[in-house]
């Protein structure tokens, strides 16, 4: 097991299982809240994904009973306790958002399939992290809460970008403005979660890993299909059809894909 650290504390643990990287947010004493050090660790994770071509999927989960509680409340309190707290908090939020958002964009563009293994409650930026993933599996106690509006703040961590794409504009707006807790069952019905897995943390992640390994069995089709779906919303129909054709033909021209097709069709 290796880590992405800030100072001496390993804030994101990682282990490689075949072609799947499991990354675990590791601030359980602070409900895996995001502070400057965690932002740096997310930047380290982004760099690792960019450098390693062999990783097909990333599984993101949290240590302990919480997936991610969002922005670190302790850091907010410290900023507000300063003599110029009214200026310190906006400055802190600006730095955190800048670093976390840049890391999130790099992770999204790195290529691997992104899977959230939501081991417990996700709040604020934690909701954004799991929505930024391509798929999300959760334990039955993994409640969701937007939380931003209760502090009179607007969403961050791409929550307002991805959530409407998952559950639609109206449901997203209501969820973000009300800030109420959403049960795991409700999140499953909304389509935020793909499946609820009733296992304790380590067994839960193992179960998610089994599902991910089955998903990536289609090899190069994984990245191509992911890219088509992610880019399709921003292209015209004509552009998208041409992109589909290009990827289809490109995959069929690969020797490994051609050999697999011949075998699947009984030609070998």
C-alpha positions in Angstrom: 0.0 0.0 0.0 1.3 3.5 -0.8 -0.1 6.9 0.0 -0.5 10.5 -1.2 0.7 12.5 1.8 0.8 16.1 2.9 3.6 16.3 5.4 3.8 13.1 7.5 0.1 12.2 7.4 -1.1 9.9 4.6 -4.3 11.6 3.6 -5.1 9.4 0.6 -4.1 5.7 0.9 -3.9 3.8 -2.3 -3.6 0.2 -3.4 -3.5 -1.3 -6.8 -5.7 -4.4 -7.5 -4.9 -5.5 -11.1 -5.8 -2.4 -13.2 -8.0 -0.9 -10.5 -6.6 1.8 -8.2 -8.4 2.0 -4.8 -7.9 5.4 -3.2 -9.1 6.0 0.3 -9.6 9.4 1.9 -7.8 9.1 5.2 -8.9 11.8 7.7 -11.5 9.7 9.7 -10.9 11.9 12.8 -12.2 14.8 10.7 -14.9 12.8 8.8 -12.6 13.0 5.8 -13.1 16.7 5.5 -11.2 18.6 2.8 -8.6 21.0 4.1 -5.5 22.4 2.4 -3.6 19.2 3.0 -6.4 17.0 1.5 -6.5 19.3 -1.5 -2.8 18.7 -2.0 -3.3 14.9 -1.7 -6.1 15.1 -4.4 -3.6 16.9 -6.6 -1.1 14.1 -6.0 -3.8 11.6 -6.9 -4.5 13.5 -10.1 -0.8 13.4 -11.1 -0.6 9.7 -10.4 -3.5 8.9 -12.7 -2.0 11.1 -15.4 1.3 9.3 -15.2 0.1 5.7 -15.0 -1.3 4.4 -18.3 -2.2 1.0 -17.0 -4.9 2.1 -14.6 -8.4 1.4 -16.1 -10.5 2.4 -13.1 -10.3 4.4 -9.9 -12.4 3.5 -6.8 -12.7 6.4 -4.4 -13.8 5.6 -0.9 -13.4 7.0 2.7 -11.8 5.6 5.8 -14.1 5.1 8.8 -17.8 5.7 8.9 -18.0 8.7 6.6 -17.3 9.1 2.9 -16.5 12.8 3.0 -18.0 15.6 5.1 -17.1 18.3 2.6 -15.0 21.3 3.5 -13.2 21.0 6.8 -15.3 22.8 9.5 -12.3 23.2 11.7 -10.5 25.2 9.1 -13.6 27.4 8.6 -13.8 28.0 12.4 -10.1 28.9 12.5 -10.4 31.4 9.7 -13.4 33.0 11.3 -11.7 33.2 14.6 -9.0 35.5 13.2 -9.3 39.3 13.8 -10.0 39.7 10.1 -12.2 36.6 9.9 -14.6 38.2 7.5 -11.8 38.4 5.0 -10.1 35.2 5.9 -13.0 32.8 5.2 -13.5 34.0 1.6 -9.7 33.8 1.0 -9.6 30.2 2.4 -12.6 29.1 0.3 -11.0 30.7 -2.8 -7.7 28.7 -2.3 -9.5 25.4 -1.4 -11.9 25.7 -4.3 -9.1 26.5 -6.8 -7.0 23.6 -5.8 -9.7 21.0 -5.4 -11.5 22.0 -8.6 -8.2 21.9 -10.6 -7.5 18.4 -9.2 -11.1 17.2 -9.9 -10.8 18.4 -13.5 -7.5 16.6 -14.0 -8.9 13.4 -12.4 -12.0 13.5 -14.7 -9.8 14.0 -17.8 -7.1 11.4 -16.8 -9.1 8.6 -18.5 -9.8 5.9 -16.0 -13.4 4.9 -15.1 -14.3 6.7 -11.9 -16.2 4.8 -9.2 -17.4 6.1 -5.9 -17.6 3.5 -3.2 -19.7 5.5 -0.7 -19.0 3.9 2.6 -21.0 6.4 4.7 -22.6 9.9 4.6 -21.5 12.4 2.0 -22.0 16.1 2.6 -21.3 19.3 0.6 -18.1 18.8 -1.4 -18.3 15.1 -0.6 -21.6 15.0 -2.6 -19.7 16.7 -5.4 -16.9 14.2 -5.3 -19.2 11.2 -5.7 -21.3 12.9 -8.4 -18.1 13.6 -10.4 -17.6 9.8 -10.6 -19.0 7.8 -13.4 -20.7 5.3 -11.2 -21.5 5.2 -7.4 -22.1 2.2 -5.2 -23.1 2.8 -1.6 -23.7 1.2 1.8 -27.3 1.5 3.2 -26.3 4.2 5.7 -24.7 6.4 3.0 -27.0 9.5 3.3 -26.4 12.6 1.2 -26.8 16.2 2.2 -25.9 19.2 0.0 -25.5 21.5 3.0 -24.4 24.6 1.1 -27.6 26.6 1.3 -27.8 26.0 5.1 -24.6 28.1 5.3 -26.0 30.6 2.8 -23.4 29.4 0.3 -23.7 28.1 -3.3 -22.4 24.7 -4.4 -18.9 23.8 -5.3 -16.8 20.8 -6.3 -18.8 20.5 -9.6 -22.0 19.6 -7.6 -24.1 22.0 -9.6 -22.5 20.6 -12.8 -22.9 16.9 -12.4 -26.0 16.6 -10.2 -28.5 18.0 -12.8 -27.0 15.6 -15.3 -27.7 12.7 -13.0 -31.2 13.5 -11.6 -32.4 16.5 -13.6 -32.7 20.3 -13.1 -35.8 20.4 -10.9 -34.8 17.7 -8.4 -31.3 19.1 -8.2 -32.5 22.6 -7.5 -34.8 21.4 -4.7 -32.1 19.1 -3.2 -29.5 21.9 -3.2 -31.8 24.6 -1.8 -33.5 22.5 0.8 -30.2 21.0 2.1 -32.1 18.1 3.7 -30.6 14.6 4.2 -31.4 12.2 1.4 -31.4 8.5 2.4 -29.4 6.0 0.6 -32.7 4.3 -0.6 -33.9 7.7 -2.0 -30.5 8.3 -3.7 -30.8 4.9 -5.3 -34.3 5.7 -6.6 -33.0 9.1 -7.9 -30.2 7.4 -9.8 -27.4 8.8 -7.8 -26.4 5.3 -6.6 -26.3 2.3 -8.9 -26.7 -0.2 -6.1 -26.7 -0.5 -2.3 -24.4 -3.1 -0.9 -25.0 -4.2 2.7 -21.5 -5.0 3.8 -19.0 -3.6 6.3 -16.3 -1.2 5.0 -13.6 -3.7 3.8 -16.1 -6.2 2.5 -18.0 -3.4 0.9 -15.0 -2.1 -1.0 -14.2 -5.7 -2.1 -17.8 -6.1 -3.4 -17.5 -2.8 -5.4 -14.1 -4.1 -6.7 -15.8 -7.2 -8.1 -18.3 -5.1 -9.9 -15.7 -2.8 -11.3 -13.5 -5.7 -12.5 -16.5 -7.1 -14.4 -17.1 -3.6 -16.0 -13.6 -3.2 -17.2 -13.4 -6.7 -18.7 -14.4 -5.1 -22.1 -10.9 -3.6 -22.2 -10.4 -0.6 -24.6 -14.2 -0.3 -25.0 -14.4 1.1 -21.5 -12.5 4.3 -22.1 -14.1 4.8 -25.5 -17.7 4.4 -24.1 -17.0 6.6 -21.2 -15.6 9.3 -23.4 -18.6 9.1 -25.8 -21.0 9.6 -22.9 -19.1 12.4 -21.2 -18.5 14.3 -24.4 -21.9 13.6 -26.0 -23.7 16.3 -24.0 -21.5 19.0 -25.5 -21.6 18.0 -29.2 -24.2 18.3 -31.9 -25.8 15.1 -33.1 -23.7 15.2 -36.3 -20.5 15.7 -34.3 -21.4 12.9 -32.0 -22.2 10.4 -34.8 -18.9 11.1 -36.4 -17.1 10.6 -33.1 -19.0 7.3 -32.6 -18.0 6.1 -36.1 -14.3 7.1 -35.5 -14.1 5.3 -32.2 -15.9 2.2 -33.5 -13.6 1.9 -36.5 -10.5 2.6 -34.5 -11.3 -0.1 -31.9 -12.1 -2.6 -34.7 -8.7 -1.9 -36.2 -6.9 -2.9 -33.1 -5.3 -6.4 -33.3 -6.5 -7.4 -29.8 -10.0 -6.3 -30.5 -10.1 -8.0 -33.9 -8.8 -11.3 -32.3 -11.5 -11.0 -29.7 -14.3 -10.4 -32.3 -13.1 -13.5 -34.3 -13.2 -15.6 -31.2 -16.7 -14.3 -30.2 -18.0 -15.0 -33.6 -16.7 -18.6 -33.6 -14.1 -18.0 -36.3 -11.2 -19.4 -34.1 
